[in-house]
Amino acid sequence: MDSLESTSDKFLFQEIKKGNIKAFNRLFETHWDGLYQAAYKVLLSEDMAKDAVQEVFFDLWLRKLQLEVENIPGFLYKAVRNQSLKQLKKNAPLQIHEDKFKGLLVNNTEEQLDLIDLKTKLDEKLGALSPREREIFEMSRYQNLSNKEIANHLNLSQRTVEWYLYQVVKELKTALTVSVLVILSYLFY
């Protein structure tokens, strides 16, 4: 299958079940904007909305063989809505302490050591990334380039850059969650 431009969502989903990454990318590109807008209306955050949509597509890919879906757009919109509500619920406690983070100064040695430990773990995780993942992450986070600028520089699609960033951030979140919780417990309790 060379061209997926005019194929139906149902056909694309059947191809995805066969492991066709081109069909997956086409479905992603077809529905990205609408799903992003739906997530943004709930979350009021560009980053969180992108995360919600990417999480839905990531889950779709992982569970492609178990899913039986007739109405693909309906399924995707409902999944994005549920993911957005899940993110809202999960992040609500962090909003309470947002003002505390803004004025945060590290004053004692124990907190400084925790932050050094966190930085060390972050550096280790970044070192374990593939060269492409690390390059995209550093261009985004350290050079403050937009996804479009990164895509142009590396001759990739913007969606591919977003996918790489999503994967890296998800990996880092998982790896660093325990360390962050330890630091937060020192700061707020």
Solvent accessible surface area in square Angstrom, and as a share of the most:
residue,aa,sasa,rsa
1,M,98,0.44
2,D,144,0.74
3,S,76,0.49
4,L,13,0.07
5,E,120,0.54
6,S,112,0.72
7,T,44,0.26
8,S,63,0.41
9,D,31,0.16
10,K,103,0.44
11,F,87,0.36
12,L,3,0.01
13,F,3,0.01
14,Q,81,0.36
15,E,20,0.09
16,I,0,0.00
17,K,33,0.14
18,K,154,0.65
19,G,37,0.35
20,N,36,0.18
21,I,94,0.48
22,K,123,0.52
23,A,0,0.00
24,F,7,0.03
25,N,67,0.34
26,R,60,0.22
27,L,0,0.00
28,F,8,0.03
29,E,77,0.35
30,T,67,0.39
31,H,22,0.10
32,W,10,0.04
33,D,91,0.47
34,G,30,0.28
35,L,0,0.00
36,Y,32,0.12
37,Q,95,0.42
38,A,31,0.24
39,A,0,0.00
40,Y,80,0.30
41,K,156,0.66
42,V,47,0.27
43,L,12,0.06
44,L,135,0.67
45,S,31,0.20
46,E,106,0.47
47,D,103,0.54
48,M,36,0.16
49,A,0,0.00
50,K,55,0.23
51,D,34,0.17
52,A,0,0.00
53,V,0,0.00
54,Q,6,0.03
55,E,43,0.19
56,V,10,0.06
57,F,0,0.00
58,F,39,0.16
59,D,51,0.27
60,L,3,0.02
61,W,60,0.21
62,L,110,0.55
63,R,99,0.36
64,K,31,0.13
65,L,121,0.60
66,Q,130,0.58
67,L,18,0.09
68,E,147,0.66
69,V,16,0.09
70,E,136,0.61
71,N,96,0.49
72,I,5,0.02
73,P,49,0.31
74,G,31,0.30
75,F,54,0.22
76,L,0,0.00
77,Y,87,0.33
78,K,133,0.56
79,A,24,0.19
80,V,0,0.00
81,R,135,0.49
82,N,71,0.36
83,Q,30,0.13
84,S,0,0.00
85,L,75,0.37
86,K,128,0.54
87,Q,17,0.08
88,L,74,0.37
89,K,165,0.70
90,K,136,0.58
91,N,28,0.15
92,A,51,0.40
93,P,75,0.47
94,L,85,0.42
95,Q,103,0.46
96,I,132,0.67
97,H,42,0.19
98,E,72,0.32
99,D,111,0.58
100,K,108,0.46
101,F,77,0.32
102,K,151,0.64
103,G,60,0.58
104,L,69,0.34
105,L,135,0.67
106,V,45,0.26
107,N,126,0.65
108,N,74,0.38
109,T,92,0.54
110,E,88,0.40
111,E,23,0.10
112,Q,86,0.38
113,L,106,0.53
114,D,28,0.14
115,L,68,0.34
116,I,107,0.54
117,D,65,0.34
118,L,36,0.18
119,K,110,0.46
120,T,64,0.37
121,K,74,0.31
122,L,43,0.22
123,D,68,0.35
124,E,111,0.50
125,K,81,0.34
126,L,12,0.06
127,G,52,0.50
128,A,81,0.63
129,L,8,0.04
130,S,48,0.31
131,P,102,0.64
132,R,90,0.33
133,E,33,0.15
134,R,67,0.25
135,E,69,0.31
136,I,0,0.00
137,F,15,0.06
138,E,63,0.28
139,M,11,0.05
140,S,15,0.09
141,R,112,0.41
142,Y,119,0.45
143,Q,109,0.49
144,N,126,0.65
145,L,54,0.27
146,S,55,0.35
147,N,25,0.13
148,K,126,0.53
149,E,86,0.39
150,I,0,0.00
151,A,5,0.04
152,N,111,0.57
153,H,129,0.58
154,L,27,0.14
155,N,141,0.72
156,L,51,0.26
157,S,54,0.35
158,Q,72,0.32
159,R,53,0.19
160,T,48,0.28
161,V,0,0.00
162,E,6,0.03
163,W,70,0.24
164,Y,62,0.23
165,L,13,0.06
166,Y,15,0.06
167,Q,36,0.16
168,V,1,0.00
169,V,29,0.17
170,K,63,0.27
171,E,88,0.40
172,L,15,0.07
173,K,110,0.47
174,T,102,0.59
175,A,36,0.28
176,L,21,0.10
177,T,62,0.36
178,V,107,0.62
179,S,10,0.06
180,V,57,0.33
181,L,105,0.52
182,V,67,0.38
183,I,14,0.07
184,L,27,0.14
185,S,50,0.32
186,Y,101,0.38
187,L,40,0.20
188,F,39,0.16
189,Y,206,0.78
